[in-house]
Amino acid sequence: MNMPLYTKACILGLGASGESAARLLLAEGVCPTVVDADDNDGLRETAGVLRAAGAEVHLGCRQPPEGAWEVCVVSPGAPPTSPLIRWFADRNVPLISELELGWSRARGPALAITGSNGKSTVVAWCADALRGGGVAARIAGNYGPPLCAEVVRFPEAGCWVLEVSSFQLETIRDFRVEAAVLLNVLPNHLDRHVTMDEYLRLKCRIFENARPEDTCVVPAGLLERIRRACPGDRAWTTFGVEEKADYRYQDHGIYRRGERIADISGTLYDNPVMGVSAAAVYAALMEGWRMAAETVTGALRELRPLPHRMQTIGTDARGVRYVDDSKATNLAAMQAAVAMQDGPVRLIAGGLPKEKDFDSAKEVLAQRVRSVYLIGQAAEAMFAAWHEVVPCVQIKTLKEAVKAASNDASLGETVVLSPGCASFDQFRDYVERGEQFTNMARELMAPTT
């Protein structure tokens, strides 16, 4: 990767991405400047460590120090409208994402996955399959450690599997991988991107610098829109359930251009919701890495759900299941979680909304959900949108919601935490939310004496 070494670099944001970018530059002998508009105890502790290593750090910063900046490394949490980003843009300082900085220092080829839902489990599966095929693959990006951190730790890594977000794609310049996958484009992050057209455009940036020999894997139903958003000579490979798709999920199996190549019956991906993503994985690994279908299937059969992603906690003495899907932070993920359940659902939803229109969930709620227990900032709006098609109740806390859902549930039903919203109004992150739900569910499943 051919990005120059910098002598005058500024990093925006002191979260995990910003810290890892600073450490990478320090390892190269560069003393970066780090600025963050926030100022709290956690940031001060990190700032102290970086200052001791030679970085210049400014917290509570509204304007960067003047300087002959060669580059500004942007953390994904900083939106393009940030005054700090505008300050650099107004001075024509190149903006790159932390992901791109790490990529520019990485050795070996990379497979990148983006999409609205299902990225992390696909990344885990791809990495397992590559390792099973003898490739020393490492995971980084939006799922896993920041790429800058992993490049410093594993400079000789032979292959990278990257989860890439739309936030990271906002500020790429030269980022290019040998194989890239766009899993899906569903309403998400519209609080930042505003329109679906803009969201799609940003997702398509993952293909922006692709060469004709690179593998570009996209949903068959979106191919024409993607071509318009990302014109040029690219080797498009399509997937889906449509007959025209190059790789297709059908009848518990995967078909490549009409030929059945894999039986995935009984696996995590053997259902209409996740089977489409399975087709994308086979496309990426067989087209991009020339892997055997048997190797990909073998990794799938060993795959287990990641924490807080459609994770079954267990079943209580009454025959009620509990499923933790705290990672479902948008409505599309919530609808997928409900659709994947075998029986009636008692749904716990709500939190910090990322969307304003909740009507898209009405159909699946009416068909599959017995009652909805609403928490957080979105509770009132969700109630207004859904109460005419499914019984809804607004509840203050997750603990009260779990108790109410459990009390109402009966044999064969499933209590599902799939919020359809971010967690930051009541929790540190989706992990804390999921852990609290899991602990509550386990208490309810514990035998009484």
N, C-alpha and C positions, 0 to 999 in steps of 0.2 A: 504494500500500500504506500502511496507516494505523497504523504503529507509532510511538509517541512517541520523541522524542529523550531520551536518558538523561543524568543528571548523576552518578549513582552506580551504576556497573555493575561486576560482577565476572565474570571469564572463567575457566573451569576448563579447564586444559590449555594447554600452550605448544607443541603441534605445529603443523602447517601451518594447521589450522582456527583454533586459538586465536590464533595470530599474526595471521592475516588479520582476525579479528574485532577484535583490538586496534587494528590499523591503520585499520580503517574508523571505529571510534569516535574515534580520535585525529584523523582527518581531519574529523570533525564537531566538533572542539573539546572532546571529552570525554577526561579522563585516567582510563582504566580501571585497575582492579586485576586482575592476572593471577596465578593460583596454580597450582602444579603439584606433585604429590607427589614427582616425580622430581627429581634434581639431577645433571646431567652436563655435560661440556664443551660439547656442542652447545647445550643449553638455556641455559647461562650466556652463550654468545655472542649468542643471540637476545635474552635478557633484557637484555643490555647495550645493544643497539640500541634496544629499546623504552623502556628507562629514559631514554636520551638524548632520546627523542622526547616524554617526559612521562608514561609509564605507570609504575605501581607494580607491581613483580614480586616474588613470593615463591616460591622454589624449595625443594624438600624440605619442603613445607608440609603439615601434617596437619590444620590448622584455619584457615579464613580469618580475617582480621581482622574484628573486630566493626564494624558500620556500618549505616547506614540504606539498605540495598541496595534498589534499584528493580528490578533484574533480575540473573539469573545466566545467562550464555551458556555452554552446555555443548558441549565438543568431543565428537565421536562416540566417541572412545576411552574415555571415562569411563562405566562401567556404572552403572545406577540404584542398585546396591548400594554404590557408592563412598561412604565416610564424608563426603567433601567435598560430594557431592550431597545426602546425607541432612541435612547441617548446614543447607543452604539450605532444603530442603523442610520441615524441622522449624520453620523460622522464617517459613514461608509466603512466601518470596521466589519470584516467578515464574521458572520455568526455561524457557529457549528454546534451540533448537539454533543453532549457527553458521549453518546453512542458512537458518533462519527470519529471523535478523538480516539476512543479505544480501538475502533475498527482500523483506523489508519496505522496503528501500531501492532495489530494482530498478524500472526502468521497463519498460513493455511487457509483453505476455503471456508465459506460460511453458508449456512442455510438460515434464512430469516422468515419468521412467521408473524403476520399481522392479521387483524380482524377485530370484530366487535366482541365476540364470545368464543370461548373454547381454546384460546391460544396456549395457555400454560400446560394443559394436559397433552396437547399435540406436541409441544416442545419436548416434554419429558419422554413421550413415546419415540419421537424422532431420534433423540440422543441415545436412548436405550437400543434402538435398532442399529444405529451407526456403530455403537460399541460392540453389539453382537456380531456385526460384520467386520470387526477388526479395526475400526476407525477410532482414534483417540479423541472423541468428541467431548466438548465442554459446553455447559449452558451458561448464558449470561443475558443481560438486557433487562427488559421490563419485568420478567420473571427470573428470579435468581439475582446474584450480585451484579452491580453495574459492570459493563464490559471493561471500563478502565481499570477497575480493581482486579478483575480476573486476568487481564493481560499482564499486569505487574506480577501477579502470583504465578502464572503459567505461561511464560513467554514462548515456550516451545510447543504449545498446544497444536495438535494437528488439524483440528476442525472445530468450528464454532456453530452452535445452534442458538439463535437469538430470537427472543420475543421482542417485537418492536411495536411501540404505541404510536398513535397519531400525534401525540405531543412531541415525541422524539423526531418524527418525520417532518415536523414543521420547519426544523432548522438544519436539515441535511444539505450538503453541497455536492460531494463526490461519492457518497456512500453507495456501494455496489456489492452485491453478493452473487455467488455462483448459482444459487437457487433461492427463489422468493415465493412465498405463498400468501395470498389474500384469502382468508377463510370465509369471511362474510362481511357484509356492511349493513348493520342494523342501527336503529336510533340509539345513540350513545354520545356522551360528551357534547351535547348540543348547547349546553350552558357556556361552552367555550367556542365551539365551531359554528354555532348558530344554525346553519342549514345542512341538509343531507348532501347536497351537491358539494359543498366545501369539505365536508367530512370524507366523502368519497375521493375527492381530489387529493386530499392529504394522504389517505391510505394508498392511493396509486403511486405516490412518490417512491414507494419501495421498489418500483420498477423503473424509475426515472433514468437511471444510469446503466440499465442492463444492456449487455452486448448481445448480438444475435446468437451466440453460443450459450448464453445463460438460460436457465429454466425459469419460466414465469408461470405459476400455477394460480388459476383464477376460477371462480364459479361460472359454470356454463351460462347461467341466466344473466350474468352481468357483463359478459365478454364485450358486447358492443359499446356499452357505457364506459367500460374501462379503456377500450381502444380510443374513444374520443377524449377521455381524460388524460391519457398517456400515449400520444401518437408516436409512431416510429416502428422500426423493424425489430420485432421481438418474437421469440419462440413461445407462443402462448400454448399452455396445456390446460384443458378444462376438466372440471369435475362436477359431480352433482348426482341427481337422480334422473335427469333427462336422458333420453336415448342418444341425443347428439353429443353428450359429454364424453371426453376421451377416457376418463375414469369414472365409474358409476357404482353407486351402492344400490343393490337390489337383491331381494330374496336371501338375506343373511350373508351376502357375499359381495366381493368387489370384482367388477368387470373392467377390463382394459380393451377399449375399442371393440367391444362385443364379446370378448373371450373372458370367461370366468377364471380369475387368477388366484382368488383367496376365499376361504370360508372363515367368516368372523363370527359365526353363531356362538352365542353364549358369552361374548366378550362385552366389555364396557361400551363399545361402540356399535353393538348390534341393535340399533333402534333407528327409527326414521329421523330423529333429531341429530344424533351424533354420527350416524352412518355416513352422512355427507362429508363430514370432516375426515372420516377414515379414508374415503376416496381421495381426498386431498393429500393425505400422508403418503399413500401408495404412489400417487403421481409425483410428488416431490422426490421421494427416495429412489424410485425406479427410473424416472427420467433424469433427475439431477445427479444421482450417485450410482446409477446402474445396479442397484441392489436387487437381490432375488426376492420375489414375493414371499417366499418361505421365511426369510430372515425378518421381514417386516411383521409378518403374522406371528412369529415366535415372540417378538418383543411385545406385541399387543396382548398376547395371552398371559404374559407376566405382569402387565400393567395394572396398577391399582389407582383408584381416585386420589388426587392430591387433597391435602387438608382443606376443608371448607369449600370443596367443589363437589357437589352431589355425593357427599360422604355419608353413608348410612352409619348412624351411631348404634342402633340396635332396636330391639322390640321389647316392650314391657309385658308384664304378666297378662294383660288384657288383649294382647295381640295388636297393639298400636306401634307402628314404626316411627322412628325419628330420623330425619335427614337434614344434615347441615350443608346448606348451599349459600353460606354467607358471602362468598365471592361474587354472587349474582348482584351486580351493582347497577344493572339497567333492566328495563322492562322485557327486552327480548330474552335475556338470560333467565329471568323469572318465569316467563311463559314456557321456555324450554324445560325448565325444572318441573313445572306442573305437568306438562305433557308427557314426561318420561315416567311418571308414577303409574303403577299398575292399578291402583284403586283410588277411592275418594281421598281428597286432600283437605287438611286443615292448614291453611297458609298463614304464615307470619310475614308481613311485608311492611315496608316503610323505612324512613330514614331521611337522609339529605338528598332531595331529588336532583337528578341530572337531566330530566326531561319535564315538559309541562303538559303534554297530552298523554293521558293514561287510558284513553278509550281503546287502544289497540289490544289491551289485555282482556277486554270484556268477554270475547267469545270463549277463550280457553277457561276463564274463571267460571263462566256459566255452565260449561260442560263438565269440569273436573273437580271443582272446589266446593266443599260443603259450607265453609265459612272462612272469613279473612279477619285477621287480628292485626290492627294497624298501629304502628308506633312511629315516633319521630316527627320531623317537620312536615313530611309528606302526608301524614295520616289524614288530615282534613280534606285535602284535594283528592286523595285516593278514595276516601269514603264518598265524596260527592260524585265521583266518576263511576263507582262500582256498586253502590248499595242497592240499585234497582235490579241488578242481575244476580247478585250473590249476597247473603247475609254478611254484614261488615260490622265490626265494633272497634272503636278507637280506644286504645289502652296506652297508659303513660310509659311503662317500662317493658323491656324484653322479658324480664322475670314474670311479670303479671301476664304477658301474652302467652308464654310457654305454659303457664299453669292453666289459663283459660282454655287454650287449645287442647291440652291434654285431658282436661275435665270433660270437654265436649266430644272428644274422639271415641270411637268404638272399634271393635274387632275389624281388621282389614283396612283401616284408614291409616293415613300417614300424616304426621305433623312435620311440615317442611318450613324451615327458615330459608326463604329465598327473597330477600328484601326488595330487589328491583331498584335500590337506591344506594348511594354511598353511606358510609357509617359515621362520618365525622361530626354529626350533630350530637351523638350520644356516646361514641366510642373513639378510642385512639385510631383504630383501623378495622378493616373487615376481619382480621385475625382475632382481635380481642372480642368482637361481636360473636364470631363463631365459637370461640373457646367458652364464652359464657353460656351460649346455647347448649353446647356439648355437655358441659358440667351439669346444667339443669336437667337435661335429658337423662343423663346417667343417674342422677338422684331419683328421678321418677321411675327408672327401670330397676333400681336396687330393690332386692327383696325386703319386705317388711317383716319385723319380728314381733 
